[in-house]
Amino acid sequence: MPVWAFVIIGIVVVLLLWFVFIFNGLVRLRNQVKNAWAQIDVQLKRRHDLIPNLVQTVQGYMQYERATLEAVTKARNVAQQAVGQGVGAQAKAEGELSGALTRLLAVVERYPDLKANQNFLALQEQLTSTENKISFSRQFYNDSVLNYNNKTQMFPSNIVAGMTGFKQGEFFKVEEAAEREVPKVSFEQPKP
């Protein structure tokens, strides 16, 4: 066999190995994005499960705040329906739910008996913990999407991504203005 045939076979083998290496890297990053989204989904489910208990606990104390409680319940239902409709739709619905929860917890400040209720305090602690986990999960998801998008857009992996149908990932963006606001911190001493 002539030397040029070995050179051509060598080039084909190198190109094939390069293609496989790039393709496997894209698959790994895409799966990391899916895993990161699953972590967000788990925490959102936990939050959705906590909300009915929270609403039930505060209902007896907040007789004149029916609209606030209904807004939280409605936002929860919309968020549950948004599951599986894509990152953008779910992020928007979850942002509205976060805003409704923020308004509910602000109204709770007017009810000292409720703030002292052990069930409410336990639910509030669980909800706060869940919100923190959601924030960390969102950050991990967005970092994963960034890595994946970089790989699909940068040369030479963008060639393989284009040939094999890899699409860019969508970031989980905060749409609700209430989520962008800095939380109010109060160090008031409880009054006897």
Contact map, one row per residue, 1 for C-alpha under 8 A:
111011000000000000000000000000000000000000000000000000000000000000000000000000000000000000000000000000000000000000000000000000000000000000000000000000000000000000000000000000000000000000000000
111111000000000000000000000000000000000000000000000000000000000000000000000000000000000000000000000000000000000000000000000000000000000000000000000000000000000000000000000000000000000000000000
111111100000000000000000000000000000000000000000000000000000000000000000000000000000000000000000000000000000000000000000000000000000000000000000000000000000000000000000000000000000000000000000
011111110000000000000000000000000000000000000000000000000000000000000000000000000000000000000000000000000000000000000000000000000000000000000000000000000000000000000000000000000000000000000000
111111111000000000000000000000000000000000000000000000000000000000000000000000000000000000000000000000000000000000000000000000000000000000000000000000000000000000000000000000000000000000000000
111111111100000000000000000000000000000000000000000000000000000000000000000000000000000000000000000000000000000000000000000000000000000000000000000000000000000000000000000000000000000000000000
001111111110000000000000000000000000000000000000000000000000000000000000000000000000000000000000000000000000000000000000000000000000000000000000000000000000000000000000000000000000000000000000
000111111111000000000000000000000000000000000000000000000000000000000000000000000000000000000000000000000000000000000000000000000000000000000000000000000000000000000000000000000000000000000000
000011111111100000000000000000000000000000000000000000000000000000000000000000000000000000000000000000000000000000000000000000000000000000000000000000000000000000000000000000000000000000000000
000001111111110000000000000000000000000000000000000000000000000000000000000000000000000000000000000000000000000000000000000000000000000000000000000000000000000000000000000000000000000000000000
000000111111111000000000000000000000000000000000000000000000000000000000000000000000000000000000000000000000000000000000000000000000000000000000000000000000000000000000000000000000000000000000
000000011111111100000000000000000000000000000000000000000000000000000000000000000000000000000000000000000000000000000000000000000000000000000000000000000000000000000000000000000000000000000000
000000001111111110000000000000000000000000000000000000000000000000000000000000000000000000000000000000000000000000000000000000000000000000000000000000000000000000000000000000000000000000000000
000000000111111111000000000000000000000000000000000000000000000000000000000000000000000000000000000000000000000000000000000000000000000000000000000000000000000000000000000000000000000000000000
000000000011111111100000000000000000000000000000000000000000000000000000000000000000000000000000000000000000000000000000000000000000000000000000000000000000000000000000000000000000000000000000
000000000001111111110000000000000000000000000000000000000000000000000000000000000000000000000000000000000000000000000000000000000000000000000000000000000000000000000000000000000000000000000000
000000000000111111111000000000000000000000000000000000000000000000000000000000000000000000000000000000000000000000000000000000000000000000000000000000000000000000000000000000000000000000000000
000000000000011111111100000000000000000000000000000000000000000000000000000000000000000000000000000000000000000000000000000000000000000000000000000000000000000000000000000000000000000000000000
000000000000001111111110000000000000000000000000000000000000000000000000000000000000000000000000000000000000000000000000000000000000000000000000000000000000000100000000000000000000000000000000
000000000000000111111111000000000000000000000000000000000000000000000000000000000000000000000000000000000000000000000000000000000000000000000000000000000000000000000000000000000000000000000000
000000000000000011111111100000000000000000000000000000000000000000000000000000000000000000000000000000000000000000000000000000000000000000000000000000000000000000000000000000000000000000000000
000000000000000001111111110000000000000000000000000000000000000000000000000000000000000000000000000000000000000000000000000000000000000000000000000000000000100100000000000000000000000000000000
000000000000000000111111111000000000000000000000000000000000000000000000000000000000000000000000000000000000000000000000000000000000000000000000000000000000100110000000000000000000000000000000
000000000000000000011111111100000000000000000000000000000000000000000000000000000000000000000000000000000000000000000000000000000000000000000000000000000000000000000000000000000000000000000000
000000000000000000001111111110000000000000000000000000000000000000000000000000000000000000000000000000000000000000000000000000000000000000000000000000000000000000000000000000000000000000000000
000000000000000000000111111111000000000000000000000000000000000000000000000000000000000000000000000000000000000000000000000000000000000000000000000100110000000010000100000000000000000000000000
000000000000000000000011111111100000000000000000000000000000000000000000000000000000000000000000000000000000000000000000000000000000000000000000000000000000000000000000000000000000000000000000
000000000000000000000001111111110000000000000000000000000000000000000000000000000000000000000000000000000000000000000000000000000000000000000000000000000000000000000000000000000000000000000000
000000000000000000000000111111111000000000000000000000000000000000000000000000000000000000000000000000000000000000000000000000000000000000000001001100000000000000000000000000000000000000000000
000000000000000000000000011111111100000000000000000000000000000000000000000000000000000000000000000000000000000000000000000000000000000000000000000100000000000000000000000000000000000000000000
000000000000000000000000001111111110000000000000000000000000000000000000000000000000000000000000000000000000000000000000000000000000000000000000000000000000000000000000000000000000000000000000
000000000000000000000000000111111111000000000000000000000000000000000000000000000000000000000000000000000000000000000000000000000000000000000001000000000000000000000000000000000000000000000000
000000000000000000000000000011111111100000000000000000000000000000000000000000000000000000000000000000000000000000000000000000000000000000001001100100000000000000000000100000000000000000000000
000000000000000000000000000001111111110000000000000000000000000000000000000000000000000000000000000000000000000000000000000000000000000000000000000000000000000000000000000000000000000000000000
000000000000000000000000000000111111111000000000000000000000000000000000000000000000000000000000000000000000000000000000000000000000000000000000000000000000000000000000000000000000000000000000
000000000000000000000000000000011111111100000000000000000000000000000000000000000000000000000000000000000000000000000000000000000000000011011001000000000000000000000000000000000000000000000000
000000000000000000000000000000001111111110000000000000000000000000000000000000000000000000000000000000000000000000000000000000000000000011001000000000000000000000000000000000000000000000000000
000000000000000000000000000000000111111111000000000000000000000000000000000000000000000000000000000000000000000000000000000000000000000000000000000000000000000000000000000000000000000000000000
000000000000000000000000000000000011111111100000000000000000000000000000000000000000000000000000000000000000000000000000000000000000000010000000000000000000000000000000000000000000000000000000
000000000000000000000000000000000001111111110000000000000000000000000000000000000000000000000000000000000000000000000000000000000000010011001000000000000000000000000000000000000000000000000000
000000000000000000000000000000000000111111111000000000000000000000000000000000000000000000000000000000000000000000000000000000000000000000000000000000000000000000000000000000000000000000000000
000000000000000000000000000000000000011111111100000000000000000000000000000000000000000000000000000000000000000000000000000000000000000000000000000000000000000000000000000000000000000000000000
000000000000000000000000000000000000001111111110000000000000000000000000000000000000000000000000000000000000000000000000000000000110110000000000000000000000000000000000000000000000000000000000
000000000000000000000000000000000000000111111111000000000000000000000000000000000000000000000000000000000000000000000000000000000000010000000000000000000000000000000000000000000000000000000000
000000000000000000000000000000000000000011111111100000000000000000000000000000000000000000000000000000000000000000000000000000000000000000000000000000000000000000000000000000000000000000000000
000000000000000000000000000000000000000001111111110000000000000000000000000000000000000000000000000000000000000000000000000000000100000000000000000000000000000000000000000000000000000000000000
000000000000000000000000000000000000000000111111111000000000000000000000000000000000000000000000000000000000000000000000000000100110000000000000000000000000000000000000000000000000000000000000
000000000000000000000000000000000000000000011111111100000000000000000000000100010000000000000000000000000000000000000000000000000000000000000000000000000000000000000000000000000000000000000000
000000000000000000000000000000000000000000001111111110000000000000000000000000000000000000000000000000000000000000000000000000000000000000000000000000000000000000000000000000000000000000000000
000000000000000000000000000000000000000000000111111111000000000000000000000000000000000000000000000000000000000000000000001001100000000000000000000000000000000000000000000000000000000000000000
000000000000000000000000000000000000000000000011111111100000000000000000100100000000000000000000000000000000000000000000000000000000000000000000000000000000000000000000000000000000000000000000
000000000000000000000000000000000000000000000001111111110000000000000000100000000000000000000000000000000000000000000000000000000000000000000000000000000000000000000000000000000000000000000000
000000000000000000000000000000000000000000000000111111111000000000000000000000000000000000000000000000000000000000000000001000000000000000000000000000000000000000000000000000000000000000000000
000000000000000000000000000000000000000000000000011111111100000000000000000000000000000000000000000000000000000000000001001100000000000000000000000000000000000000000000000000000000000000000000
000000000000000000000000000000000000000000000000001111111110000000001001100000000000000000000000000000000000000000000000000000000000000000000000000000000000000000000000000000000000000000000000
000000000000000000000000000000000000000000000000000111111111000000000000000000000000000000000000000000000000000000000000000000000000000000000000000000000000000000000000000000000000000000000000
000000000000000000000000000000000000000000000000000011111111100000000000000000000000000000000000000000000000000000000011000000000000000000000000000000000000000000000000000000000000000000000000
000000000000000000000000000000000000000000000000000001111111110000000000000000000000000000000000000000000000000001000001000000000000000000000000000000000000000000000000000000000000000000000000
000000000000000000000000000000000000000000000000000000111111111000001000000000000000000000000000000000000000000000000000000000000000000000000000000000000000000000000000000000000000000000000000
000000000000000000000000000000000000000000000000000000011111111000000000000000000000000000000000000000000000000000000000000000000000000000000000000000000000000000000000000000000000000000000000
000000000000000000000000000000000000000000000000000000001111111000000000000000000000000000000000000000000000001011000000000000000000000000000000000000000000000000000000000000000000000000000000
000000000000000000000000000000000000000000000000000000000111111111000000000000000000000000000000000000000001001000000000000000000000000000000000000000000000000000000000000000000000000000000000
000000000000000000000000000000000000000000000000000000000011111111000000000000000000000000000000000000000000000000000000000000000000000000000000000000000000000000000000000000000000000000000000
000000000000000000000000000000000000000000000000000000000000011111000000000000000000000000000000000000000000000000000000000000000000000000000000000000000000000000000000000000000000000000000000
000000000000000000000000000000000000000000000000000000000000011111111000000000000000000000000000000000000000000000000000000000000000000000000000000000000000000000000000000000000000000000000000
000000000000000000000000000000000000000000000000000000000000011111111100000000000000000000000000000000000000000000000000000000000000000000000000000000000000000000000000000000000000000000000000
000000000000000000000000000000000000000000000000000000000000000011111110000000000000000000000000000000000000000000000000000000000000000000000000000000000000000000000000000000000000000000000000
000000000000000000000000000000000000000000000000000000000000000011111111000000000000000000000000000100110000000000000000000000000000000000000000000000000000000000000000000000000000000000000000
000000000000000000000000000000000000000000000000000000100010000011111111100000000000000000000000000000010000000000000000000000000000000000000000000000000000000000000000000000000000000000000000
000000000000000000000000000000000000000000000000000000000000000001111111110000000000000000000000000000000000000000000000000000000000000000000000000000000000000000000000000000000000000000000000
000000000000000000000000000000000000000000000000000000000000000000111111111000000000000000000000000100000000000000000000000000000000000000000000000000000000000000000000000000000000000000000000
000000000000000000000000000000000000000000000000000000100000000000011111111100000000000000000000100110010000000000000000000000000000000000000000000000000000000000000000000000000000000000000000
000000000000000000000000000000000000000000000000001100100000000000001111111110000000000000000000000000000000000000000000000000000000000000000000000000000000000000000000000000000000000000000000
000000000000000000000000000000000000000000000000000000000000000000000111111111000000000000000000000000000000000000000000000000000000000000000000000000000000000000000000000000000000000000000000
000000000000000000000000000000000000000000000000000000000000000000000011111111100000000000001101100100000000000000000000000000000000000000000000000000000000000000000000000000000000000000000000
000000000000000000000000000000000000000000000001001000000000000000000001111111110000000000000000100000000000000000000000000000000000000000000000000000000000000000000000000000000000000000000000
000000000000000000000000000000000000000000000000000000000000000000000000111111111000000000000000000000000000000000000000000000000000000000000000000000000000000000000000000000000000000000000000
000000000000000000000000000000000000000000000000000000000000000000000000011111111100000000001000000000000000000000000000000000000000000000000000000000000000000000000000000000000000000000000000
000000000000000000000000000000000000000000000000000000000000000000000000001111111110000001001100100000000000000000000000000000000000000000000000000000000000000000000000000000000000000000000000
000000000000000000000000000000000000000000000001000000000000000000000000000111111110000000000000000000000000000000000000000000000000000000000000000000000000000000000000000000000000000000000000
000000000000000000000000000000000000000000000000000000000000000000000000000011111110000000000000000000000000000000000000000000000000000000000000000000000000000000000000000000000000000000000000
000000000000000000000000000000000000000000000000000000000000000000000000000001111111110011001000000000000000000000000000000000000000000000000000000000000000000000000000000000000000000000000000
000000000000000000000000000000000000000000000000000000000000000000000000000000111111110001000000000000000000000000000000000000000000000000000000000000000000000000000000000000000000000000000000
000000000000000000000000000000000000000000000000000000000000000000000000000000000111110001000000000000000000000000000000000000000000000000000000000000000000000000000000000000000000000000000000
000000000000000000000000000000000000000000000000000000000000000000000000000000000111111011000000000000000000000000000000000000000000000000000000000000000000000000000000000000000000000000000000
000000000000000000000000000000000000000000000000000000000000000000000000000000000111111111000000000000000000000000000000000000000000000000000000000000000000000000000000000000000000000000000000
000000000000000000000000000000000000000000000000000000000000000000000000000000000000111111100000000000000000000000000000000000000000000000000000000000000000000000000000011100000000000000000000
000000000000000000000000000000000000000000000000000000000000000000000000000000000000011111110000000000000000000000000000000000000000000000000000000000000000000000000000011110000000000000000000
000000000000000000000000000000000000000000000000000000000000000000000000000000000100111111111000000000000000000000000000000000000000000000000000000000000000000000000000000000000000000000000000
000000000000000000000000000000000000000000000000000000000000000000000000000000100111111111111100000000000000000000000000000000000000000000000000000000000000000000000000000000000000000000000000
000000000000000000000000000000000000000000000000000000000000000000000000000000000000001111111110000000000000000000000000000000000000000000000000000000000000000000000000000111100000000000000000
000000000000000000000000000000000000000000000000000000000000000000000000000000000000000111111111000000000000000000000000000000000000000000000000000000000000000000000000000001110000000000000000
000000000000000000000000000000000000000000000000000000000000000000000000001001100100000011111111100000000000000000000000000000000000000000000000000000000000000000000000000000000000000000000000
000000000000000000000000000000000000000000000000000000000000000000000000001000100000000001111111110000000000000000000000000000000000000000000000000000000000000000000000000000000000000000000000
000000000000000000000000000000000000000000000000000000000000000000000000000000000000000000111111111000000000000000000000000000000000000000000000000000000000000000000000000001110010000000000000
000000000000000000000000000000000000000000000000000000000000000000000000001000000000000000011111111100000000000000000000000000000000000000000000000000000000000000000000000000010000000000000000
000000000000000000000000000000000000000000000000000000000000000000000001001100100000000000001111111110000000000000000000000000000000000000000000000000000000000000000000000000000000000000000000
000000000000000000000000000000000000000000000000000000000000000000000000000000000000000000000111111111000000000000000000000000000000000000000000000000000000000000000000000000000110000000000000
000000000000000000000000000000000000000000000000000000000000000000000000000000000000000000000011111111100000000000000000000000000000000000000000000000000000000000000000000000010110000000000000
000000000000000000000000000000000000000000000000000000000000000000010011001000000000000000000001111111110000000000000000000000000000000000000000000000000000000000000000000000000000000000000000
000000000000000000000000000000000000000000000000000000000000000000000001000000000000000000000000111111111000000000000000000000000000000000000000000000000000000000000000000000000000000000000000
000000000000000000000000000000000000000000000000000000000000000000000000000000000000000000000000011111111100000000000000000000000000000000000000000000000000000000000000000000000100000000000000
000000000000000000000000000000000000000000000000000000000000000000010000000000000000000000000000001111111110000000000000000000000000000000000000000000000000000000000000000000000000000000000000
000000000000000000000000000000000000000000000000000000000000000000011001000000000000000000000000000111111111000000000000000000000000000000000000000000000000000000000000000000000000000000000000
000000000000000000000000000000000000000000000000000000000000000000000000000000000000000000000000000011111111100000000000000000000000000000000000000000000000000000000000000000000000000000000000
000000000000000000000000000000000000000000000000000000000000000000000000000000000000000000000000000001111111110000000000000000000000000000000000000000000000000000000000000000000000000000000000
000000000000000000000000000000000000000000000000000000000000000000000000000000000000000000000000000000111111111000000000000000000000000000000000000000000000000000000000000000000000000000000000
000000000000000000000000000000000000000000000000000000000000010000000000000000000000000000000000000000011111111101100000000000000000000000000000000000000000000000000000000000000000000000000000
000000000000000000000000000000000000000000000000000000000000000000000000000000000000000000000000000000001111111100100000000000000000000000000000000000000000000000000000000000000000000000000000
000000000000000000000000000000000000000000000000000000000000000000000000000000000000000000000000000000000111111100000000000000000000000000000000000000000000000000000000000000000000000000000000
000000000000000000000000000000000000000000000000000000000000110000000000000000000000000000000000000000000011111111100000000000000000000000000000000000000000000000000000000000000000000000000000
000000000000000000000000000000000000000000000000000000000000000000000000000000000000000000000000000000000001111111110000000000000000000000000000000000000000000000000000000000000000000000000000
000000000000000000000000000000000000000000000000000000000000100000000000000000000000000000000000000000000000001111111000000000000000000000000000000000000000000000000000000000000000000000000000
000000000000000000000000000000000000000000000000000000000100100000000000000000000000000000000000000000000001001111111001000000000000000000000000000000000000000000000000000000000000000000000000
000000000000000000000000000000000000000000000000000000000000000000000000000000000000000000000000000000000001101111111001100000000000000000000000000000000000000000000000000000000000000000000000
000000000000000000000000000000000000000000000000000000000000000000000000000000000000000000000000000000000000000111111101100000000000000000000000000000000000000000000000000000000000000000000000
000000000000000000000000000000000000000000000000000000000000000000000000000000000000000000000000000000000000000011111111100000000000000000000000000000000000000000000000000000000000000000000000
000000000000000000000000000000000000000000000000000000000000000000000000000000000000000000000000000000000000000000011111110000000000000000000000000000000000000000000000000000000000000000000000
000000000000000000000000000000000000000000000000000000001000000000000000000000000000000000000000000000000000000000001111111000000000000000000000000000000000000000000000000000000000000000000000
000000000000000000000000000000000000000000000000000001001100000000000000000000000000000000000000000000000000000001111111111100000000000000000000000000000000000000000000000000000000000000000000
000000000000000000000000000000000000000000000000000000000000000000000000000000000000000000000000000000000000000000111111111110000000000000000000000000000000000000000000000000000000000000000000
000000000000000000000000000000000000000000000000000000000000000000000000000000000000000000000000000000000000000000000111111111000000000000000000000000000000000000000000000000000000000000000000
000000000000000000000000000000000000000000000000010011000000000000000000000000000000000000000000000000000000000000000011111111100000000000000000000000000000000000000000000000000000000000000000
000000000000000000000000000000000000000000000000000001000000000000000000000000000000000000000000000000000000000000000001111111110000000000000000000000000000000000000000000000000000000000000000
000000000000000000000000000000000000000000000000000000000000000000000000000000000000000000000000000000000000000000000000111111111000000000000000000000000000000000000000000000000000000000000000
000000000000000000000000000000000000000000000000010000000000000000000000000000000000000000000000000000000000000000000000011111111100000000000000000000000000000000000000000000000000000000000000
000000000000000000000000000000000000000000000010010000000000000000000000000000000000000000000000000000000000000000000000001111111110000000000000000000000000000000000000000000000000000000000000
000000000000000000000000000000000000000000000000000000000000000000000000000000000000000000000000000000000000000000000000000111111111000000000000000000000000000000000000000000000000000000000000
000000000000000000000000000000000000000000000000000000000000000000000000000000000000000000000000000000000000000000000000000011111111100000000000000000000000000000000000000000000000000000000000
000000000000000000000000000000000000000000100110000000000000000000000000000000000000000000000000000000000000000000000000000001111111110000000000000000000000000000000000000000000000000000000000
000000000000000000000000000000000000000000100010000000000000000000000000000000000000000000000000000000000000000000000000000000111111111000000000000000000000000000000000000000000000000000000000
000000000000000000000000000000000000000000000000000000000000000000000000000000000000000000000000000000000000000000000000000000011111111100000000000000000000000000000000000000000000000000000000
000000000000000000000000000000000000000000100000000000000000000000000000000000000000000000000000000000000000000000000000000000001111111110000000000000000000000000000000000000000000000000000000
000000000000000000000000000000000000000100110000000000000000000000000000000000000000000000000000000000000000000000000000000000000111111111000000000000000000000000000000000000000000000000000000
000000000000000000000000000000000000000000000000000000000000000000000000000000000000000000000000000000000000000000000000000000000011111111100000000000000000000000000000000000000000000000000000
000000000000000000000000000000000000000000000000000000000000000000000000000000000000000000000000000000000000000000000000000000000001111111110000000000000000000000000000000000000000000000000000
000000000000000000000000000000000001101100000000000000000000000000000000000000000000000000000000000000000000000000000000000000000000111111111000000000000000000000000000000000000000000000000000
000000000000000000000000000000000001100100000000000000000000000000000000000000000000000000000000000000000000000000000000000000000000011111111100000000000000000000000000000100000000000000000000
000000000000000000000000000000000000000000000000000000000000000000000000000000000000000000000000000000000000000000000000000000000000001111111110000000000000000000000000000000000000000000000000
000000000000000000000000000000000001000000000000000000000000000000000000000000000000000000000000000000000000000000000000000000000000000111111111000000000000000000000000000000000000000000000000
000000000000000000000000000000001001100100000000000000000000000000000000000000000000000000000000000000000000000000000000000000000000000011111111100000000000000000000000001100000000000000000000
000000000000000000000000000000000000000000000000000000000000000000000000000000000000000000000000000000000000000000000000000000000000000001111111110000000000000000000000001100000000000000000000
000000000000000000000000000000000000000000000000000000000000000000000000000000000000000000000000000000000000000000000000000000000000000000111111111000000000000000000000000000000000000000000000
000000000000000000000000000010011001000000000000000000000000000000000000000000000000000000000000000000000000000000000000000000000000000000011111111100000000000000000000000000000000000000000000
000000000000000000000000000000001000000000000000000000000000000000000000000000000000000000000000000000000000000000000000000000000000000000001111111110000000000000000000111000000000000000000000
000000000000000000000000000000000000000000000000000000000000000000000000000000000000000000000000000000000000000000000000000000000000000000000111111111000000000000000000100000000000000000000000
000000000000000000000000000010000000000000000000000000000000000000000000000000000000000000000000000000000000000000000000000000000000000000000011111111100000000000000000000000000000000000000000
000000000000000000000000010011001000000000000000000000000000000000000000000000000000000000000000000000000000000000000000000000000000000000000001111111110000000000000001100000000000000000000000
000000000000000000000000000000000000000000000000000000000000000000000000000000000000000000000000000000000000000000000000000000000000000000000000111111111000000000000001100000000000000000000000
000000000000000000000000000000000000000000000000000000000000000000000000000000000000000000000000000000000000000000000000000000000000000000000000011111111100000000000000000000000000000000000000
000000000000000000000000010000000000000000000000000000000000000000000000000000000000000000000000000000000000000000000000000000000000000000000000001111111100110000000000000000000000000000000000
000000000000000000000000010000000000000000000000000000000000000000000000000000000000000000000000000000000000000000000000000000000000000000000000000111111100110011000111000000000000000000000000
000000000000000000000000000000000000000000000000000000000000000000000000000000000000000000000000000000000000000000000000000000000000000000000000000011111110110000000000000000000000000000000000
000000000000000000000000000000000000000000000000000000000000000000000000000000000000000000000000000000000000000000000000000000000000000000000000000001111111110000000000000000000000000000000000
000000000000000000000000000000000000000000000000000000000000000000000000000000000000000000000000000000000000000000000000000000000000000000000000000000001111111000000000000000000000000000000000
000000000000000000000000000000000000000000000000000000000000000000000000000000000000000000000000000000000000000000000000000000000000000000000000000000000111111100000000000000000000000000000000
000000000000000000000110000000000000000000000000000000000000000000000000000000000000000000000000000000000000000000000000000000000000000000000000000000111111111110000000000000000000000000000000
000000000000000000000000000000000000000000000000000000000000000000000000000000000000000000000000000000000000000000000000000000000000000000000000000000111111111111000000000000000000000000000000
000000000000000000000000000000000000000000000000000000000000000000000000000000000000000000000000000000000000000000000000000000000000000000000000000000000011111111100000000000000000000000000000
000000000000000000100110000000000000000000000000000000000000000000000000000000000000000000000000000000000000000000000000000000000000000000000000000000000001111111110000000000000000000000000000
000000000000000000000010010000000000000000000000000000000000000000000000000000000000000000000000000000000000000000000000000000000000000000000000000000010000111111111110000000000000000000000000
000000000000000000000000000000000000000000000000000000000000000000000000000000000000000000000000000000000000000000000000000000000000000000000000000000010000011111111100000000000000000000000000
000000000000000000000000000000000000000000000000000000000000000000000000000000000000000000000000000000000000000000000000000000000000000000000000000000000000001111111000000000000000000000000000
000000000000000000000000000000000000000000000000000000000000000000000000000000000000000000000000000000000000000000000000000000000000000000000000000000000000000111111100000000000000000000000000
000000000000000000000000000000000000000000000000000000000000000000000000000000000000000000000000000000000000000000000000000000000000000000000000000000000000000011111110000000000000000000000000
000000000000000000000000010000000000000000000000000000000000000000000000000000000000000000000000000000000000000000000000000000000000000000000000000000010000000011011111000000000000000000000000
000000000000000000000000000000000000000000000000000000000000000000000000000000000000000000000000000000000000000000000000000000000000000000000000000000010000000010001111100000000000000000000000
000000000000000000000000000000000000000000000000000000000000000000000000000000000000000000000000000000000000000000000000000000000000000000000000000110010000000000000111110000000000000000000000
000000000000000000000000000000001000000000000000000000000000000000000000000000000000000000000000000000000000000000000000000000000000000000000000110110000000000000000011111000000000000000000000
000000000000000000000000000000000000000000000000000000000000000000000000000000000000001100000000000000000000000000000000000000000000000000000000100000000000000000000001111100000000000000000000
000000000000000000000000000000000000000000000000000000000000000000000000000000000000001100000000000000000000000000000000000000000000000000001100100000000000000000000000111110000000000000000000
000000000000000000000000000000000000000000000000000000000000000000000000000000000000001100100000000000000000000000000000000000000000000001001100000000000000000000000000011111000000000000000000
000000000000000000000000000000000000000000000000000000000000000000000000000000000000000100100000000000000000000000000000000000000000000000000000000000000000000000000000001111100000000000000000
000000000000000000000000000000000000000000000000000000000000000000000000000000000000000000110010000000000000000000000000000000000000000000000000000000000000000000000000000111111011000000000000
000000000000000000000000000000000000000000000000000000000000000000000000000000000000000000110010000000000000000000000000000000000000000000000000000000000000000000000000000011111010000000000000
000000000000000000000000000000000000000000000000000000000000000000000000000000000000000000010011001000000000000000000000000000000000000000000000000000000000000000000000000001111111000000000000
000000000000000000000000000000000000000000000000000000000000000000000000000000000000000000000000000000000000000000000000000000000000000000000000000000000000000000000000000001111111100000000000
000000000000000000000000000000000000000000000000000000000000000000000000000000000000000000000000011001000000000000000000000000000000000000000000000000000000000000000000000000011111100000000000
000000000000000000000000000000000000000000000000000000000000000000000000000000000000000000000010011000000000000000000000000000000000000000000000000000000000000000000000000001111111110000000000
000000000000000000000000000000000000000000000000000000000000000000000000000000000000000000000000000000000000000000000000000000000000000000000000000000000000000000000000000001011111110000000000
000000000000000000000000000000000000000000000000000000000000000000000000000000000000000000000000000000000000000000000000000000000000000000000000000000000000000000000000000000001111111000000000
000000000000000000000000000000000000000000000000000000000000000000000000000000000000000000000000000000000000000000000000000000000000000000000000000000000000000000000000000000000011111100000000
000000000000000000000000000000000000000000000000000000000000000000000000000000000000000000000000000000000000000000000000000000000000000000000000000000000000000000000000000000000000111110000000
000000000000000000000000000000000000000000000000000000000000000000000000000000000000000000000000000000000000000000000000000000000000000000000000000000000000000000000000000000000000011111000000
000000000000000000000000000000000000000000000000000000000000000000000000000000000000000000000000000000000000000000000000000000000000000000000000000000000000000000000000000000000000001111100000
000000000000000000000000000000000000000000000000000000000000000000000000000000000000000000000000000000000000000000000000000000000000000000000000000000000000000000000000000000000000000111110000
000000000000000000000000000000000000000000000000000000000000000000000000000000000000000000000000000000000000000000000000000000000000000000000000000000000000000000000000000000000000000011111000
000000000000000000000000000000000000000000000000000000000000000000000000000000000000000000000000000000000000000000000000000000000000000000000000000000000000000000000000000000000000000001111100
000000000000000000000000000000000000000000000000000000000000000000000000000000000000000000000000000000000000000000000000000000000000000000000000000000000000000000000000000000000000000000111110
000000000000000000000000000000000000000000000000000000000000000000000000000000000000000000000000000000000000000000000000000000000000000000000000000000000000000000000000000000000000000000011111
000000000000000000000000000000000000000000000000000000000000000000000000000000000000000000000000000000000000000000000000000000000000000000000000000000000000000000000000000000000000000000001111
000000000000000000000000000000000000000000000000000000000000000000000000000000000000000000000000000000000000000000000000000000000000000000000000000000000000000000000000000000000000000000000111
